[in-house]
Amino acid sequence: MAIDLRSDTVTQPSPAMREAMAKAAVGDDVYGDDPTVNSLEERVAALFGQEAGLFCPTGSLANQLAIRTLVKPGEELIVETRSHIVRAELGAAATFSGITTRTWPAEDGLLRAEDPLAIAHESAGPYLVSTKAIAVENTHNFGGGTVQPISEIEKLASAAHARGIAMHLDGARIWNAHIASGVSFVDYGKHFDTISVCLSKGLGAPIGSVMLSTRERVNEARIWRKRYGAGMRQVGMIAAAGHYALDNNIARLADDHARAQKIAKAIAAIEPTLLNPDKVVTNIVGLELSRLGISATELSERCKAAGLWISALGPYYARLVTHLDFDDAQCDEAIEILKRSLVAK
Ligand SMILES: Cc1ncc(COP(=O)(O)O)c(C=O)c1O
């Protein structure tokens, strides 16, 4: 069987998770009748100190519903250049919500509060676009799974709020950030007006994200979720996987981080220009291949031929992501395949 490190979304629901799903109490969630969904929404909201939650099929939808409650058509959201919201949601903010975006670049995706604050323009009047919200991605996926410093989040949130600018957290992998930093979910959550979290990445649920905010914004987002065609019915079977993931799969993320670190160190020992292992702090290992002169596609094809799947995300940028279906023996095997593939002519 191939070792699949393309993403942490490739995991299979475990037998115990499937059993929890099969046993879930369900109801029609469009009527608000699904007890498992309701309890999941309340549970995740409480975890982050937010008032209410909305179960969504995807992280992209949770992000998009959240930001449209903060930013009106023709107004602006500021995000980091390589964040998922602008790079991988296919123009959804513009297409569905008439939101314009402006970006700031950050090395490794890492937040420095001064960067977004320098370009934000909260009351631009009739000439320029007014900034209504700033989004922060934590961990930062295309930045290499980096963890945003809580001190910079605090600085940014207090300055932005003082200027009437709202804060959104794309917390698809906030679980990994928490494990790596030790910062509690509430301490992350308190700085943000809206949050999206994913249960379907490192936590291993097959589907599911939750949008969090005030009750008022969540009620508004609930209407938009239905309008987009994502009002779901007996979806407690899926929400049960989310409960199971929260009960069982947070602490074990430390294993994913340790395996990513082991891979990073082994690769750096072969070719130090590919990455700095000190920057690999969660479950994502990004390889910058330009100085080695192998394209990401070439490397991924070599690896695939040897039984290891990785992602080619840019011409010279490849990514490996560790996850709960990847164990120590596979980690050793993956390292051997990478070693051979990197030196092959
Ligand atoms: C940082 C980040 N945000 C949001 C998403 C969107 O999640 P989904 O694929 O469920 O739409 C992803 C997906 O990989 C992500 O990495």
The ligand as an SDF file (V2000), in Angstrom:
LIG
                    3D

 16 16  0  0  0  0  0  0  0  0999 V2000
   -5.8030   26.5280    6.1420 C   0  0  0  0  0  0  0  0  0  0  0  0
   -6.9990   25.9430    5.4860 C   0  0  0  0  0  0  0  0  0  0  0  0
   -8.1660   26.5690    5.5880 N   0  0  0  0  0  0  0  0  0  0  0  0
   -9.2820   26.0810    5.0280 C   0  0  0  0  0  0  0  0  0  0  0  0
   -9.2690   24.8970    4.3360 C   0  0  0  0  0  0  0  0  0  0  0  0
  -10.5290   24.4520    3.6780 C   0  0  0  0  0  0  0  0  0  0  0  0
  -11.0020   23.2310    4.0790 O   0  0  0  0  0  0  0  0  0  0  0  0
  -11.9400   22.3640    3.1140 P   0  0  0  0  0  0  0  0  0  0  0  0
  -11.0410   21.5890    2.2270 O   0  0  0  0  0  0  0  0  0  0  0  0
  -12.7190   21.5160    4.0740 O   0  0  0  0  0  0  0  0  0  0  0  0
  -12.8060   23.3080    2.3560 O   0  0  0  0  0  0  0  0  0  0  0  0
   -8.0610   24.2000    4.2000 C   0  0  0  0  0  0  0  0  0  0  0  0
   -8.0120   22.9470    3.4400 C   0  0  0  0  0  0  0  0  0  0  0  0
   -6.9840   22.3320    3.2450 O   0  0  0  0  0  0  0  0  0  0  0  0
   -6.9020   24.7450    4.7840 C   0  0  0  0  0  0  0  0  0  0  0  0
   -5.7110   24.1370    4.6730 O   0  0  0  0  0  0  0  0  0  0  0  0
  1  2  1  0
  2  3  1  0
  2 15  2  0
  3  4  2  0
  4  5  1  0
  5  6  1  0
  5 12  2  0
  6  7  1  0
  7  8  1  0
  8  9  2  0
  8 10  1  0
  8 11  1  0
 12 13  1  0
 12 15  1  0
 13 14  2  0
 15 16  1  0
M  END
$$$$
